[in-house]
Amino acid sequence: MSDDLYKQEILDHYWNPHNAGTLHGATVSAKEVNTSCGDSVVMDLIITNDRVSDVRFQGQGCAISQASTSMLTDKIKGMDAAQAKNLSEKDILEMLGITVGPARMKCATLGLMTLKKALNDRVPDSSRQVLDANNRTAAATSRT
């Protein structure tokens, strides 16, 4: 794809972001701010059976930060949470399809940083089951 087509796709995602809004009943949410420019992203995710079953974001900022987050939400829907957590800066740059200089790298990866923060804060479904079982055991023990 030519640079012009990539630039047009970025503008399309900026003006008409995919998965924009809030997600009531989100399993996890996170917010990140690029302190160098003030761009911000809030991301809500529903994780079901360790998969990203739904995602929404709200943000303010430049075309690069908002478009890359929109593209990222398209990519992670239906993805295994561990796989989403392992996405890299390189994956974002490949999605954008343009050269991003050092000054704009934080903009390009703001959505990715927000996603990683949300996924790092979550308790995996398998661990949650163990925690729930331990809490039931602790509650039963305290009643005796």
C-alpha atoms as an extended CHARMM CRD file, in Angstrom:
* protein
*
       144  EXT
         1         1  MET       CA              0.0000000000        0.0000000000        0.0000000000  PROA      1               0.0000000000
         2         2  SER       CA              1.3610000000        3.4660000000       -0.8000000000  PROA      2               0.0000000000
         3         3  ASP       CA              2.0550000000        6.0360000000        1.9240000000  PROA      3               0.0000000000
         4         4  ASP       CA             -0.8850000000        8.0860000000        0.6530000000  PROA      4               0.0000000000
         5         5  LEU       CA             -3.2830000000        5.1780000000        1.1830000000  PROA      5               0.0000000000
         6         6  TYR       CA             -1.9100000000        4.5730000000        4.6810000000  PROA      6               0.0000000000
         7         7  LYS       CA             -2.2660000000        8.2720000000        5.4730000000  PROA      7               0.0000000000
         8         8  GLN       CA             -5.8500000000        8.1840000000        4.2210000000  PROA      8               0.0000000000
         9         9  GLU       CA             -6.6150000000        5.1480000000        6.4070000000  PROA      9               0.0000000000
        10        10  ILE       CA             -5.1920000000        6.9900000000        9.4260000000  PROA      10              0.0000000000
        11        11  LEU       CA             -7.3840000000       10.0050000000        8.6870000000  PROA      11              0.0000000000
        12        12  ASP       CA            -10.4250000000        7.7410000000        8.2180000000  PROA      12              0.0000000000
        13        13  HSD       CA             -9.8390000000        6.1620000000       11.6510000000  PROA      13              0.0000000000
        14        14  TYR       CA             -9.2740000000        9.6010000000       13.1800000000  PROA      14              0.0000000000
        15        15  TRP       CA            -12.4700000000       11.1470000000       11.7910000000  PROA      15              0.0000000000
        16        16  ASN       CA            -14.5750000000        7.9720000000       12.1610000000  PROA      16              0.0000000000
        17        17  PRO       CA            -12.9880000000        5.9620000000       14.9740000000  PROA      17              0.0000000000
        18        18  HSD       CA            -14.0020000000        2.3350000000       15.3040000000  PROA      18              0.0000000000
        19        19  ASN       CA            -15.1450000000        1.0760000000       18.7140000000  PROA      19              0.0000000000
        20        20  ALA       CA            -15.4830000000        4.5850000000       20.1230000000  PROA      20              0.0000000000
        21        21  GLY       CA            -17.4100000000        5.1150000000       23.3500000000  PROA      21              0.0000000000
        22        22  THR       CA            -17.6890000000        3.5400000000       26.7600000000  PROA      22              0.0000000000
        23        23  LEU       CA            -18.4260000000       -0.0430000000       27.6070000000  PROA      23              0.0000000000
        24        24  HSD       CA            -20.7550000000       -0.5490000000       30.5510000000  PROA      24              0.0000000000
        25        25  GLY       CA            -19.9500000000       -3.7140000000       32.4500000000  PROA      25              0.0000000000
        26        26  ALA       CA            -16.3060000000       -3.6320000000       31.3890000000  PROA      26              0.0000000000
        27        27  THR       CA            -14.1210000000       -6.2930000000       32.9650000000  PROA      27              0.0000000000
        28        28  VAL       CA            -11.1570000000       -3.8980000000       32.9750000000  PROA      28              0.0000000000
        29        29  SER       CA            -10.5730000000       -0.2440000000       32.1570000000  PROA      29              0.0000000000
        30        30  ALA       CA             -7.4590000000        1.8800000000       31.9730000000  PROA      30              0.0000000000
        31        31  LYS       CA             -6.4340000000        5.4100000000       31.1620000000  PROA      31              0.0000000000
        32        32  GLU       CA             -3.1220000000        6.6710000000       29.8470000000  PROA      32              0.0000000000
        33        33  VAL       CA             -1.9560000000       10.1890000000       29.0570000000  PROA      33              0.0000000000
        34        34  ASN       CA              0.9750000000       11.2050000000       26.9110000000  PROA      34              0.0000000000
        35        35  THR       CA              2.4590000000       13.8250000000       29.2020000000  PROA      35              0.0000000000
        36        36  SER       CA              4.5800000000       15.3190000000       26.4210000000  PROA      36              0.0000000000
        37        37  CYS       CA              1.5530000000       16.4460000000       24.3850000000  PROA      37              0.0000000000
        38        38  GLY       CA             -1.5860000000       15.8440000000       26.4640000000  PROA      38              0.0000000000
        39        39  ASP       CA             -3.1390000000       13.1290000000       24.2690000000  PROA      39              0.0000000000
        40        40  SER       CA             -5.2500000000       10.7070000000       26.3060000000  PROA      40              0.0000000000
        41        41  VAL       CA             -6.9890000000        7.3570000000       25.8860000000  PROA      41              0.0000000000
        42        42  VAL       CA             -9.4430000000        5.5340000000       28.1380000000  PROA      42              0.0000000000
        43        43  MET       CA            -10.0260000000        1.9140000000       27.1380000000  PROA      43              0.0000000000
        44        44  ASP       CA            -12.7720000000       -0.4270000000       28.4080000000  PROA      44              0.0000000000
        45        45  LEU       CA            -12.5910000000       -4.1590000000       27.7320000000  PROA      45              0.0000000000
        46        46  ILE       CA            -14.7940000000       -7.1420000000       28.3810000000  PROA      46              0.0000000000
        47        47  ILE       CA            -12.7090000000      -10.2760000000       28.7830000000  PROA      47              0.0000000000
        48        48  THR       CA            -14.6320000000      -13.5300000000       28.5640000000  PROA      48              0.0000000000
        49        49  ASN       CA            -12.8610000000      -16.8970000000       28.8400000000  PROA      49              0.0000000000
        50        50  ASP       CA             -9.5390000000      -15.0520000000       28.5420000000  PROA      50              0.0000000000
        51        51  ARG       CA            -10.5570000000      -13.4710000000       25.1980000000  PROA      51              0.0000000000
        52        52  VAL       CA            -11.2520000000       -9.8380000000       24.3800000000  PROA      52              0.0000000000
        53        53  SER       CA            -14.9470000000      -10.1420000000       23.6050000000  PROA      53              0.0000000000
        54        54  ASP       CA            -15.5560000000       -6.3980000000       23.3380000000  PROA      54              0.0000000000
        55        55  VAL       CA            -13.5980000000       -3.1520000000       23.5230000000  PROA      55              0.0000000000
        56        56  ARG       CA            -14.3740000000        0.5680000000       23.4290000000  PROA      56              0.0000000000
        57        57  PHE       CA            -12.2240000000        3.6480000000       23.8020000000  PROA      57              0.0000000000
        58        58  GLN       CA            -12.5220000000        7.3630000000       24.3240000000  PROA      58              0.0000000000
        59        59  GLY       CA             -9.7100000000        9.7230000000       23.6040000000  PROA      59              0.0000000000
        60        60  GLN       CA             -8.4950000000       13.1460000000       22.7600000000  PROA      60              0.0000000000
        61        61  GLY       CA             -5.4290000000       13.9840000000       20.7910000000  PROA      61              0.0000000000
        62        62  CYS       CA             -3.6860000000       13.9120000000       17.4680000000  PROA      62              0.0000000000
        63        63  ALA       CA             -4.6090000000       11.8220000000       14.4500000000  PROA      63              0.0000000000
        64        64  ILE       CA             -1.7960000000        9.3310000000       15.1220000000  PROA      64              0.0000000000
        65        65  SER       CA             -2.7990000000        8.5570000000       18.7240000000  PROA      65              0.0000000000
        66        66  GLN       CA             -6.5050000000        8.2690000000       18.0330000000  PROA      66              0.0000000000
        67        67  ALA       CA             -6.2140000000        6.3960000000       14.7170000000  PROA      67              0.0000000000
        68        68  SER       CA             -3.7120000000        3.8840000000       16.0820000000  PROA      68              0.0000000000
        69        69  THR       CA             -6.0160000000        3.2130000000       19.0450000000  PROA      69              0.0000000000
        70        70  SER       CA             -8.9930000000        2.7420000000       16.7110000000  PROA      70              0.0000000000
        71        71  MET       CA             -6.9790000000        0.3110000000       14.5720000000  PROA      71              0.0000000000
        72        72  LEU       CA             -5.7670000000       -1.4990000000       17.6810000000  PROA      72              0.0000000000
        73        73  THR       CA             -9.3130000000       -2.0430000000       18.9680000000  PROA      73              0.0000000000
        74        74  ASP       CA            -10.2380000000       -3.6180000000       15.6220000000  PROA      74              0.0000000000
        75        75  LYS       CA             -7.2230000000       -5.9150000000       15.8560000000  PROA      75              0.0000000000
        76        76  ILE       CA             -7.7780000000       -7.1380000000       19.4320000000  PROA      76              0.0000000000
        77        77  LYS       CA            -11.5010000000       -7.9000000000       19.2710000000  PROA      77              0.0000000000
        78        78  GLY       CA            -11.7890000000      -11.6720000000       19.6350000000  PROA      78              0.0000000000
        79        79  MET       CA             -8.0820000000      -12.0380000000       20.3850000000  PROA      79              0.0000000000
        80        80  ASP       CA             -6.7500000000      -14.0920000000       23.2730000000  PROA      80              0.0000000000
        81        81  ALA       CA             -5.9520000000      -11.6880000000       26.1420000000  PROA      81              0.0000000000
        82        82  ALA       CA             -2.3920000000      -13.0290000000       26.5070000000  PROA      82              0.0000000000
        83        83  GLN       CA             -1.8040000000      -12.5250000000       22.7940000000  PROA      83              0.0000000000
        84        84  ALA       CA             -3.1790000000       -8.9740000000       22.9980000000  PROA      84              0.0000000000
        85        85  LYS       CA             -0.9230000000       -8.2750000000       25.9810000000  PROA      85              0.0000000000
        86        86  ASN       CA              2.0900000000       -9.3640000000       23.9150000000  PROA      86              0.0000000000
        87        87  LEU       CA              1.4490000000       -6.9610000000       21.0360000000  PROA      87              0.0000000000
        88        88  SER       CA              4.4250000000       -4.7200000000       20.4610000000  PROA      88              0.0000000000
        89        89  GLU       CA              5.3990000000       -1.3100000000       19.2050000000  PROA      89              0.0000000000
        90        90  LYS       CA              6.3880000000       -3.0540000000       15.9580000000  PROA      90              0.0000000000
        91        91  ASP       CA              2.8150000000       -4.3900000000       15.5610000000  PROA      91              0.0000000000
        92        92  ILE       CA              1.4300000000       -0.8670000000       15.9180000000  PROA      92              0.0000000000
        93        93  LEU       CA              3.8760000000        0.5530000000       13.3790000000  PROA      93              0.0000000000
        94        94  GLU       CA              2.9570000000       -2.2100000000       10.9230000000  PROA      94              0.0000000000
        95        95  MET       CA             -0.7350000000       -1.3870000000       11.3840000000  PROA      95              0.0000000000
        96        96  LEU       CA             -0.1080000000        2.3100000000       10.7720000000  PROA      96              0.0000000000
        97        97  GLY       CA              2.0290000000        1.6230000000        7.7160000000  PROA      97              0.0000000000
        98        98  ILE       CA              3.9570000000        4.8770000000        7.9610000000  PROA      98              0.0000000000
        99        99  THR       CA              7.2830000000        5.9070000000        9.3940000000  PROA      99              0.0000000000
       100       100  VAL       CA              6.8060000000        7.3890000000       12.8420000000  PROA      100             0.0000000000
       101       101  GLY       CA              9.6160000000        9.5170000000       14.1990000000  PROA      101             0.0000000000
       102       102  PRO       CA             10.8120000000        9.4610000000       17.7960000000  PROA      102             0.0000000000
       103       103  ALA       CA              8.7690000000       12.5470000000       18.6950000000  PROA      103             0.0000000000
       104       104  ARG       CA              5.5260000000       10.8330000000       17.6370000000  PROA      104             0.0000000000
       105       105  MET       CA              6.2540000000        7.3200000000       18.9570000000  PROA      105             0.0000000000
       106       106  LYS       CA              4.4510000000        7.9870000000       22.2600000000  PROA      106             0.0000000000
       107       107  CYS       CA              1.4260000000        9.1500000000       20.2580000000  PROA      107             0.0000000000
       108       108  ALA       CA              1.4680000000        6.0450000000       18.0770000000  PROA      108             0.0000000000
       109       109  THR       CA              1.7300000000        3.6650000000       21.0340000000  PROA      109             0.0000000000
       110       110  LEU       CA             -0.6280000000        5.4250000000       23.4870000000  PROA      110             0.0000000000
       111       111  GLY       CA             -3.4530000000        2.9520000000       22.8030000000  PROA      111             0.0000000000
       112       112  LEU       CA             -1.0680000000        0.0190000000       23.1820000000  PROA      112             0.0000000000
       113       113  MET       CA              0.1820000000        1.3470000000       26.5320000000  PROA      113             0.0000000000
       114       114  THR       CA             -3.4360000000        1.7550000000       27.6840000000  PROA      114             0.0000000000
       115       115  LEU       CA             -4.2750000000       -1.7980000000       26.5930000000  PROA      115             0.0000000000
       116       116  LYS       CA             -1.2470000000       -3.2320000000       28.3920000000  PROA      116             0.0000000000
       117       117  LYS       CA             -2.1070000000       -1.3210000000       31.5620000000  PROA      117             0.0000000000
       118       118  ALA       CA             -5.6680000000       -2.6820000000       31.4760000000  PROA      118             0.0000000000
       119       119  LEU       CA             -4.5220000000       -6.2520000000       30.8570000000  PROA      119             0.0000000000
       120       120  ASN       CA             -1.7810000000       -6.0570000000       33.4990000000  PROA      120             0.0000000000
       121       121  ASP       CA             -4.3830000000       -4.9380000000       36.0590000000  PROA      121             0.0000000000
       122       122  ARG       CA             -6.7940000000       -7.7890000000       35.3660000000  PROA      122             0.0000000000
       123       123  VAL       CA             -7.0790000000      -11.0910000000       37.1440000000  PROA      123             0.0000000000
       124       124  PRO       CA             -7.1320000000      -13.9240000000       34.5550000000  PROA      124             0.0000000000
       125       125  ASP       CA            -10.2730000000      -16.0750000000       34.5040000000  PROA      125             0.0000000000
       126       126  SER       CA             -8.3480000000      -19.1450000000       35.7150000000  PROA      126             0.0000000000
       127       127  SER       CA             -6.8950000000      -17.2210000000       38.6980000000  PROA      127             0.0000000000
       128       128  ARG       CA            -10.2710000000      -15.6660000000       39.4500000000  PROA      128             0.0000000000
       129       129  GLN       CA            -11.7400000000      -19.1650000000       39.8620000000  PROA      129             0.0000000000
       130       130  VAL       CA             -9.0130000000      -20.0420000000       42.3770000000  PROA      130             0.0000000000
       131       131  LEU       CA             -9.5690000000      -16.7520000000       44.2220000000  PROA      131             0.0000000000
       132       132  ASP       CA            -13.3200000000      -17.3350000000       44.3020000000  PROA      132             0.0000000000
       133       133  ALA       CA            -12.8140000000      -20.8570000000       45.6530000000  PROA      133             0.0000000000
       134       134  ASN       CA            -10.4030000000      -19.5690000000       48.3150000000  PROA      134             0.0000000000
       135       135  ASN       CA            -12.8080000000      -16.8090000000       49.2980000000  PROA      135             0.0000000000
       136       136  ARG       CA            -15.6520000000      -19.3280000000       49.6600000000  PROA      136             0.0000000000
       137       137  THR       CA            -13.4140000000      -21.5400000000       51.7980000000  PROA      137             0.0000000000
       138       138  ALA       CA            -12.3360000000      -18.5640000000       53.9390000000  PROA      138             0.0000000000
       139       139  ALA       CA            -15.9490000000      -17.4410000000       54.3360000000  PROA      139             0.0000000000
       140       140  ALA       CA            -17.0580000000      -20.9270000000       55.3220000000  PROA      140             0.0000000000
       141       141  THR       CA            -14.2020000000      -21.2120000000       57.8300000000  PROA      141             0.0000000000
       142       142  SER       CA            -15.0270000000      -17.8530000000       59.4190000000  PROA      142             0.0000000000
       143       143  ARG       CA            -18.6450000000      -18.9340000000       59.9620000000  PROA      143             0.0000000000
       144       144  THR       CA            -17.6310000000      -22.0190000000       61.9520000000  PROA      144             0.0000000000
